[in-house]
């Protein structure tokens, strides 16, 4: 029994000297290239030109957010004409989640639930094709930033 305790003590001391920061492991270098495919909706996927696909994707995302916000029938007390920058993540499964909203503080008094409304709008977007790392042939998560113009009537 003493030998087992002594062996355990020695292994504990030796194991505690391991420092993962001194490891030689480095993750594979993954760079976005022009041949990689950005996320896409089914109707945008048929476009051949990459810039057309990107414009289709951006327009579709913004239109779905606007449609959701309009359906909320928001009432504001003053005229709003502002631009927000929304950052969102599209994971490797094609699900979208809000990361942050820039310039939101200007509108928070008029639309207190703005972040929740935009987040729900993004989460309600039908699934889409995730970005694809073509040299590896795998779907990957990707982060995007888009301007969202908020205007009242």
C-alpha positions in Angstrom: 0.0 0.0 0.0 2.9 2.3 0.8 4.3 1.7 -2.7 1.0 2.7 -4.3 0.9 5.9 -2.3 4.6 6.7 -3.1 4.0 6.0 -6.8 0.9 8.2 -6.8 2.9 11.0 -5.1 5.7 10.8 -7.7 3.3 10.8 -10.6 1.4 13.8 -9.2 4.7 15.8 -8.8 5.9 14.9 -12.3 2.5 15.6 -13.8 2.2 19.0 -12.2 5.4 20.1 -13.9 3.7 19.9 -17.4 3.3 23.3 -18.9 0.9 23.5 -21.9 2.3 26.9 -22.8 5.7 25.2 -23.7 4.0 22.8 -26.1 5.2 22.7 -29.7 1.6 22.2 -31.0 0.3 24.9 -33.4 -3.1 24.8 -34.9 -3.4 24.6 -38.7 -3.3 27.9 -40.5 -6.7 28.7 -41.8 -7.0 31.7 -44.1 -10.1 32.9 -45.9 -9.4 32.7 -49.6 -11.4 33.8 -52.7 -12.2 30.2 -53.4 -13.9 29.7 -50.0 -17.7 30.0 -50.0 -19.5 32.4 -47.7 -22.8 31.5 -46.2 -25.7 31.5 -48.5 -29.5 31.2 -48.8 -30.9 28.6 -51.2 -32.0 31.3 -53.8 -28.6 33.0 -53.6 -26.7 29.8 -54.1 -27.5 29.7 -57.8 -25.8 32.9 -58.5 -22.4 32.4 -60.2 -20.7 35.8 -59.4 -19.4 35.9 -55.9 -20.2 39.6 -55.4 -23.8 38.9 -56.6 -24.0 36.1 -54.0 -22.7 38.4 -51.3 -25.2 41.1 -52.2 -28.0 38.6 -52.3 -27.0 37.2 -48.9 -26.8 40.7 -47.3 -30.0 41.9 -48.8 -31.9 38.8 -47.7 -30.6 39.0 -44.1 -31.5 42.7 -43.9 -34.9 42.2 -45.5 -35.8 39.4 -43.1 -34.8 41.6 -40.1 -36.8 44.5 -41.5 -39.9 42.3 -42.1 -39.7 41.0 -38.5 -39.3 44.5 -37.1 -42.2 45.9 -39.2 -44.5 43.0 -38.0 -43.9 44.2 -34.4 -45.8 47.5 -35.1 -43.4 49.5 -33.0 -44.6 52.9 -31.8 -42.0 55.7 -31.1 -42.4 59.2 -29.8 -40.0 60.9 -32.1 -38.6 60.6 -35.6 -35.8 58.0 -35.9 -33.3 57.9 -38.7 -30.2 56.1 -37.5 -27.8 53.3 -38.6 -26.9 50.4 -36.4 -24.1 48.0 -37.0 -25.1 44.5 -36.2 -22.5 41.8 -35.6 -23.7 38.2 -35.9 -22.3 34.7 -36.0 -23.4 32.0 -38.4 -22.3 28.7 -37.0 -21.1 25.7 -38.9 -24.7 24.3 -38.9 -26.1 27.5 -40.5 -27.8 28.9 -37.3 -27.5 32.6 -36.7 -27.0 34.4 -33.4 -26.5 38.0 -32.5 -23.1 39.1 -31.1 -23.5 42.8 -30.6 -25.2 45.9 -31.8 -23.2 49.1 -32.2 -24.8 52.6 -31.8 -27.8 51.0 -30.1 -27.6 53.5 -27.2 -29.1 56.3 -29.4 -32.3 54.3 -29.9 -32.6 52.5 -26.6 -35.0 55.1 -25.1 -37.3 54.9 -28.1 -37.1 51.1 -28.6 -36.1 49.5 -25.3 -36.4 45.9 -26.6 -34.4 46.6 -29.8 -31.6 44.1 -29.0 -34.1 41.4 -28.2 -36.2 42.2 -31.4 -33.1 42.0 -33.6 -31.9 38.9 -31.9 -35.2 37.2 -32.4 -35.3 38.3 -36.0 -31.9 36.7 -36.6 -32.9 33.5 -34.8 -36.1 33.2 -36.8 -34.3 33.4 -40.2 -34.7 30.1 -42.0 -31.7 27.9 -42.1 -29.0 28.7 -44.6 -25.9 27.2 -45.9 -22.9 27.9 -43.6 -19.6 29.2 -44.9 -17.4 26.4 -46.4 -13.7 26.2 -46.2 -13.2 24.7 -49.7 -9.6 23.6 -49.3 -10.7 21.5 -46.3 -14.2 20.8 -47.6 -15.9 21.5 -44.2 -18.5 24.0 -43.0 -17.2 26.7 -40.7 -18.5 29.3 -38.4 -18.3 32.9 -39.7 -18.8 36.4 -38.2 -20.4 39.2 -40.1 -21.2 42.9 -39.6 -23.9 44.7 -41.5 -25.4 48.2 -41.3 -29.1 48.2 -40.3 -30.9 51.5 -41.0 -33.7 52.2 -38.6 -36.3 54.9 -39.7 -39.6 55.8 -38.3 -42.5 57.0 -40.5 
